[in-house]
């Protein structure tokens, strides 16, 4: 019989969606205050796969992925998603949301996004938050699934996710040296 073990720590990220760079900078300040230093800032990429946010946020929207320096237990996903929703509210301008902060994490095998929306592939965690498996590492990249968000499916983040994975693997190696877990 296998004995349950604590999980390996994971690399948390925020996939921020915004139109106004000042709003993103305000959000970054709040994110750093919550979860510490950001050690990776991805390239600004046009978010052009849906018009879902146009009325609320304006257009064009830009997506940027950023990661936190400190590895955390994956159980942080629920409180992180809830707190991201609260931080979005702190950034509201003229009654409208100006930044969307999607929390997620990756490890050497997978990319998980937090969601407050139910769907067939999502696994309920707690407090109205689901885990959405967005990709699985195989053949040198995180492979999307049929249900993955279009911007995660079309390859635009493939290189960034692999760079983040490399950072994560280096950090995990260091963590293992100091962990008494194994």
N, C-alpha and C positions, 0 to 999 in steps of 0.2 A: 504494500500500500504506500502510495506517495504521500509524503508529509508536506503540507502547505508551507511555502516559504514566502518571505516578503518579496515584493516585486523589485526588479531592477529600477533605478531611477530613469526618467525619460527627459527628453529635451522639449520643453514647452515653447510654443510660438504663438504669436498673434498675427493673423492675416487681417491687416487694417485696410478698410475701404474708406476713401475720402475724396472730396473734390478740392477742398481748401487746405493748403499746406500748413497754414497757421493752426487749423483745427487738429491736424495730425501731430504737430509739435506739442500742443496742449495735452493731447492724449498720451503721447510718449512720456511726458513729465509725470502724468498720473500713473502710468504703467510701471515706470521705474520706481516710483514711491511705493507701489504695491509689491512688486516681485524682484526688484533689484536691477542690476546693470543689464543692459541689452548688449549682447556680444555679436550680433549679426543683424545687419540691415540689408534686406534684399533690394533689388532694383525696382524702381517705380514702374508698374505695368498697367497699361490701360485695361480697365475692366469693361469689356464690351460684349459679354455673353448674354446679357439680359438688360431690359429696361426697368426691372423691378424696383430699383432704388431711385430712378430719375425724378419722380415727383417729390419725394421726400428730401433727397440730398442734392439734386441737381445733376448735371452731367458736363463733361465726361467724368466718370469716377476712375480713381487710380487705386490699385491694390499694391500694398507693400507687406512683405513678410519679415518679421523680426523675431529673434529668439532671445531668451534670457540665459544669462551666464550660468546660473546655478541649476544643476539637475535636481529634479523633484520626483516624488512618488506620483504615479499616474492618478492616484485618488484625488489629487488637487484639481483635476479637470472640472468637477462639479462646482466647487466654490469659485474657481477662476472664471468660468462662464457666467455665473451669477454676478460676480464683481465686475466683469467686463460690461454687462448690461447696465449696471449702476454707473460706471465711468462714462459710458455713452451719454447717459442722461446729464452728467455734469458738463458735457461739452455741447449741449443743445444751444443753438443760436436762433433767435427769432422764432422760437417754438418748433424748430425742426432739428432732427438729428443730422449732424454734420460729419460724424465718423461712425463706422460700424467696426466693432472689434470682435473678430471671430477667434476664439481660443482653440488651441489644439496642441497635440504633441506628436513627436515621432520617436521611434526607437530604431534599432537596426532592422526590424522586420516590417514595420507598418507606420502609416500616418492615420491619426485619429483626429476628427474634428468634434467639438462639442456642439450640441444642437438643442434648442428648446422645442423643436418640431418632431413629431413622431413620423416614422416611415418604416416600411417593412424590413429594411436592412439595419435599422438603428436598434441599439440595445439600451434599454432604460437603465439609468444609474441611480439617480436620487434627485429629489427636489425639482422635478420637472425637466431634468437634463438627460439627454441621450448621448451615447457614443456612436459616432458615424465613422465606420471604417472607410477611409477615402483612398487608400492605396496600400499595396503590399510590395515589399522590396523583392525584386527578382530581375535577373539579367542586367544588373548594373543600374537600375532605377526603380523608383516607386511606381508600380503598375496600377493604373486606375481600374475601377470596376464600372460596370454598366450604369450604376447609380451615382457615380462620383460627379461632383459639380463640373460643369463644362470647362471652366478655366483650369481645373486640376486635371481634366482629361486631355486637353489639347497640347500638353507638353510645355507650356510656357514657364512652369515652375520646376521642371525636371532638374535642371542644372543647379538651381538654388537648393532644392531639397537634398540633392546629393552632397552639396557643400556643407549643409547643416548636418547631414548624417556623418560626414567626416569629422566635424567639430565634436559631435556627440560621441563618436567612437573613441576619440582621443580623451575626452572628459571621462567617459565610462572606464577606460583603462586606468586613469588616475584614481578614480573612485574605488575601483577594485583593490588597488594597492593599500588603501586606507580603511576599507570596509572590513568589519568583522563578520560579515554575512556568510562568507565562504571560507 
